[in-house]
Amino acid sequence: MPPIELNIRFPKPTQVSVHFDGDETEPLDFQTPIGPEDYADIAWYLETYASHYITDVDIDRADNIAKRLKTLGENLFLSVFADATAKRLFDRFQDTGEKRVITLYAQHPAVLSLPWELLRPPKQTYLMNEKLSIRRRYLGAGGGRTAYKVSSKDRLRVLFVVSRPSDANFINPRSDALAVMHAIKTTQANIELEFLRPATLDKLINRLENDRLPPIDILHFDGHGAFFNAAAEPNSAKHADNPLSKQAQPESNNGYLLFETADGNNDFVSAETLADALYRKKIALVVLSACQSAAMGDDALTSVAARLTHAGLPSVLAMSYSVLVRTTEHLFGEFYNALMQGQAMGAALDTARRSLNRHPERGERQCGD
């Protein structure tokens, strides 16, 4: 039985409407309550505080940020549901008591990248703690390509793409691959892990279409994203050595993943180009892991993820922050165990998220004066 769905649509970044069970609000004004300082604090809390040597000042700052997350979640909720009609639709949705999903439709990455997982009705719990999923979809021209059905399997094969272009200003290499390997090893999941080398688009296409090798079920991309607009289209997004990439010329408000060229430099691959290759081979899940770097596009991965789902990929997970190895291990360990127990991709991810929330311990931090 499909879940009960509440739709939140953003025809433009400053306008929202709420839809449920045949009823809808009129277009409402929308203003994001999350500012640049909030994003910076969230990134610091997840990436720096969680993994670096800290002082008492850092601990105080982290405690203040953790407390403020509740307020940010409540403000984000009110930015959509303060209107009386919108709130009535939400209450009806909540009263169903069934398995529920909130789907956000937007085109602009400023909306897609908002931390919707923090949604929290005032003085209540985070919605993610309930039996409720939050999904993002790209609100583009037309309805998009219909997602294919994914059948459960006794064995899954993960293709890991670790893209490290030499001109992408990486601060430190990510250890997602090791974390996922350890998670698979410590679970009972029947999963095989394979690495793509080098991390070029041509190499990926050739691997996916090689029917002599086992088919790929999950693609895990660990690397950069980039987002371009009409005022800033880089010449580097046009390729001389990759005809597949040349077909997708840079477009306004489009997201790209940074693969490697044959000589190890940036290769900007559009979400549409990647989606076509993955759709042909019926990839069940795409995981996008952000890299902590000196020049990361904050909105890029959520934009790419939304466009991939619009193009017919059934499940896409975008991890927009660089998190602890133990966090990655826990998330994917729970996720793959849930998959092996027969849960669908979205349900397995929700199970893993709730497990992370129930087990906040991530090891000891080093403290100093």
C-alpha positions in Angstrom: 0.0 0.0 0.0 1.5 3.4 -1.0 2.2 5.9 1.7 -0.1 8.9 2.4 1.5 11.9 0.7 1.6 15.6 1.4 3.0 17.8 -1.3 4.8 21.1 -0.8 5.4 22.9 -4.1 7.8 25.9 -4.7 7.0 27.3 -8.2 9.7 29.9 -7.3 12.0 30.4 -4.3 9.7 33.0 -2.8 6.4 31.1 -3.2 4.9 27.9 -1.8 1.7 25.9 -1.9 0.6 22.9 0.1 -1.4 20.0 -1.5 -3.2 17.1 0.2 -5.9 14.7 -0.7 -7.3 16.9 -3.6 -7.2 20.1 -1.6 -4.5 22.9 -1.8 -3.7 26.3 -0.6 -3.4 29.4 -2.8 0.2 30.4 -3.6 1.7 31.7 -0.4 4.7 33.9 0.3 7.8 32.0 1.4 10.9 33.3 3.0 13.6 31.0 4.2 14.4 31.3 7.9 17.8 29.7 7.4 20.6 32.2 6.8 24.2 32.0 5.8 25.3 32.1 9.5 23.0 29.1 10.2 24.5 27.1 7.3 28.0 27.9 8.5 27.2 26.8 12.1 25.6 23.6 10.9 28.6 22.8 8.7 31.0 23.6 11.6 29.0 21.4 14.0 28.9 18.4 11.6 32.3 18.7 10.1 34.7 20.5 12.4 33.4 20.1 15.9 32.7 16.4 15.3 36.1 15.4 14.2 38.8 17.9 15.4 40.7 18.8 18.5 38.4 21.2 20.5 38.5 23.6 23.4 35.9 24.6 26.0 34.9 27.5 23.8 34.1 25.0 21.0 32.0 22.9 23.4 29.9 25.9 24.4 29.4 26.9 20.8 28.4 23.3 19.9 25.8 23.2 22.7 24.3 26.5 21.5 24.1 25.3 18.0 22.4 22.0 19.0 19.8 23.9 21.0 19.2 26.3 18.1 18.5 23.4 15.7 15.1 23.0 17.4 14.3 26.6 16.8 15.5 26.4 13.2 13.3 23.4 12.6 10.2 25.2 14.1 10.9 28.3 12.1 11.2 26.2 8.9 7.9 24.5 9.7 6.2 27.9 10.3 7.6 29.3 7.0 5.3 26.8 5.2 2.5 26.0 7.6 1.8 29.3 9.4 -1.1 29.9 7.0 -4.3 28.5 8.5 -5.3 26.5 5.4 -1.8 25.0 5.1 -1.9 24.0 8.8 -5.3 22.4 8.4 -4.0 20.3 5.5 -1.0 19.3 7.6 -3.2 18.3 10.5 -5.4 16.2 8.3 -2.3 14.6 6.9 -1.0 13.8 10.4 -4.3 12.4 11.5 -4.2 9.7 8.9 -2.0 7.7 11.2 -0.7 5.7 8.2 2.8 5.5 6.7 3.3 9.1 5.4 5.7 11.0 3.2 6.2 14.7 2.7 7.4 15.4 -0.9 9.0 18.8 -1.7 8.9 19.9 -5.3 11.2 22.7 -6.2 13.6 23.8 -9.0 15.9 26.2 -7.2 18.7 24.7 -5.1 18.2 27.4 -2.4 15.0 25.6 -1.6 16.1 22.0 -2.3 19.1 22.4 0.0 17.2 23.7 3.0 17.5 21.2 6.0 14.0 20.0 5.7 14.9 17.0 7.9 14.8 19.5 10.8 11.0 20.2 10.3 9.4 20.4 13.7 6.0 21.7 14.7 6.3 24.1 17.6 6.9 22.4 20.9 6.7 19.0 19.3 9.3 16.5 18.1 11.1 16.4 14.8 8.9 15.0 12.1 11.8 12.6 11.1 11.3 10.9 14.5 7.8 9.8 13.4 6.8 7.2 10.9 7.3 9.8 8.2 9.7 10.3 5.2 10.8 13.5 3.6 11.6 13.4 -0.1 12.8 16.0 -2.6 11.8 16.2 -6.2 12.8 18.5 -9.1 10.0 20.7 -10.2 10.9 20.9 -13.9 9.1 21.2 -17.2 6.8 18.2 -17.6 6.3 15.4 -15.1 9.7 13.9 -15.6 10.5 10.3 -16.5 8.6 7.5 -14.7 10.8 5.7 -12.2 11.3 2.0 -12.8 10.4 -0.7 -10.3 13.2 -2.1 -8.2 13.0 -5.8 -7.2 14.5 -7.1 -4.1 17.7 -9.2 -4.5 19.6 -11.7 -2.3 22.9 -10.0 -3.3 23.7 -6.4 -4.0 26.7 -4.9 -5.8 27.9 -1.4 -5.0 30.1 0.6 -7.4 32.2 3.2 -5.6 33.3 6.2 -7.6 35.9 8.3 -5.7 36.5 11.3 -7.9 39.5 13.5 -7.0 40.3 15.9 -9.8 43.8 17.4 -9.4 42.4 21.0 -9.8 39.5 20.7 -7.4 41.2 22.0 -4.2 40.5 19.1 -1.9 41.4 19.7 1.7 41.6 16.1 2.7 40.8 12.7 1.1 37.5 11.3 2.3 37.3 7.9 4.0 33.7 7.1 3.0 34.9 4.1 1.0 36.7 2.6 4.1 33.7 3.3 6.2 31.3 1.6 3.9 33.6 -1.4 3.5 33.7 -1.7 7.3 30.0 -1.3 7.6 29.4 -4.1 5.0 32.0 -6.3 6.8 30.3 -6.0 10.2 26.7 -6.6 8.9 25.1 -9.7 7.7 24.3 -8.1 4.4 25.2 -10.0 1.2 26.9 -7.1 -0.5 29.9 -6.9 -2.9 31.9 -3.6 -3.3 33.7 -2.6 -6.5 35.7 0.5 -7.3 35.8 2.5 -10.5 39.3 3.5 -11.6 39.9 6.0 -13.0 36.8 8.0 -12.1 35.9 9.1 -15.6 32.5 9.2 -17.2 33.6 7.0 -20.1 35.0 4.4 -17.6 31.6 4.4 -15.8 29.6 4.0 -18.9 31.8 1.1 -20.1 31.5 -0.6 -16.7 27.7 -0.3 -16.5 27.2 -1.6 -20.1 29.6 -4.5 -19.8 27.1 -7.4 -19.6 29.9 -9.9 -19.0 30.4 -8.5 -15.5 27.9 -8.6 -12.6 25.2 -5.8 -12.8 25.6 -2.8 -10.6 22.7 -2.1 -8.1 24.0 0.9 -6.2 26.3 3.7 -7.4 28.1 5.6 -4.6 29.8 8.9 -5.8 32.2 10.5 -3.4 33.3 13.8 -4.8 32.5 17.4 -5.7 29.3 18.9 -7.0 28.9 22.3 -8.8 26.0 24.5 -9.5 25.9 27.1 -12.3 23.6 29.9 -13.2 23.2 32.2 -16.3 25.6 34.7 -14.9 28.4 32.3 -14.3 28.9 29.4 -16.7 32.5 28.1 -16.6 34.3 27.3 -19.8 35.7 24.3 -18.1 32.2 22.7 -18.2 32.7 22.2 -22.0 34.8 19.2 -22.8 37.2 18.4 -25.6 37.9 14.8 -24.7 34.5 13.5 -23.6 31.8 13.4 -26.3 29.2 12.1 -23.8 29.7 15.2 -21.6 29.7 17.6 -24.6 26.2 16.6 -25.3 25.1 18.3 -22.0 26.1 21.9 -22.4 26.1 24.0 -19.2 22.6 25.3 -18.5 21.3 27.9 -16.1 20.3 26.5 -12.7 21.8 23.1 -13.4 23.8 20.9 -11.1 26.9 18.9 -12.1 29.1 16.2 -10.6 32.9 16.6 -11.0 34.3 13.4 -12.5 37.9 13.2 -13.7 39.1 13.8 -17.2 41.6 11.3 -18.8 44.4 13.6 -17.5 43.0 13.9 -14.0 41.4 17.3 -14.2 37.7 18.4 -13.7 35.0 16.9 -15.9 31.7 18.6 -15.3 29.0 15.9 -15.9 25.4 17.1 -15.8 22.7 15.3 -13.8 20.8 14.6 -17.0 23.9 13.0 -18.7 24.5 10.8 -15.7 20.8 9.9 -15.3 20.6 8.7 -18.9 23.4 6.2 -18.3 22.1 5.0 -15.0 18.5 4.8 -16.2 19.4 2.5 -19.0 21.0 0.0 -16.6 18.2 0.3 -14.0 20.5 1.4 -11.1 18.4 1.0 -7.9 20.1 3.6 -5.7 22.5 6.5 -6.2 24.4 7.9 -3.2 26.1 11.3 -3.4 28.7 12.1 -0.7 29.9 15.6 -0.3 33.6 16.3 0.0 34.9 18.9 2.4 37.0 21.2 0.3 38.0 24.8 -0.2 35.5 25.5 -3.0 32.5 23.3 -2.5 29.2 24.3 -4.1 26.8 24.2 -1.1 23.7 23.6 -3.2 25.1 21.3 -5.8 24.4 17.8 -4.5 20.8 18.4 -3.6 20.2 20.0 -7.0 21.8 16.9 -8.8 19.8 14.5 -6.6 16.5 16.2 -7.4 17.3 16.2 -11.1 18.2 12.5 -11.0 14.9 11.6 -9.4 13.1 13.8 -12.0 14.9 11.8 -14.7 13.5 8.5 -13.4 16.1 7.2 -10.9 13.9 5.6 -8.1 16.1 6.5 -5.1 18.9 9.1 -4.6 20.6 9.9 -1.3 22.6 13.2 -1.1 24.9 13.6 1.9 25.7 17.3 1.8 28.2 17.4 4.7 31.4 15.5 5.4 30.6 13.5 8.5 32.5 11.2 10.9 33.7 7.8 9.7 31.7 6.2 12.6 28.6 8.1 11.5 29.0 6.8 7.9 29.6 3.2 9.2 26.5 3.3 11.4 24.3 4.8 8.7 25.2 2.3 6.0 25.4 -0.6 8.3 21.8 0.0 9.4 20.8 0.8 5.8 22.1 -2.3 4.2 20.8 -4.5 7.0 17.3 -3.0 6.4 17.6 -3.7 2.7 18.5 -7.3 3.3 15.5 -7.6 5.5 13.3 -6.7 2.6 12.7 -3.0 3.2 12.4 -0.6 0.2 15.3 1.8 -0.4 13.4 4.8 1.1 12.2 2.9 4.1 15.7 1.5 4.7 17.1 4.9 4.7 14.5 6.2 7.2 15.3 3.2 9.4 19.0 4.1 9.3 18.4 7.8 10.1 16.2 7.0 13.1 18.9 4.6 14.4 21.5 7.4 14.1 19.2 9.7 16.1 18.7 7.0 18.8 22.5 6.5 19.1 24.1 9.9 19.1 27.4 8.6 20.5 30.3 8.9 18.0 33.4 8.3 20.1 35.5 10.5 22.2 36.7 13.9 21.2 40.1 15.3 22.1 39.8 18.4 24.3 42.3 21.0 25.2 42.6 24.4 26.9 
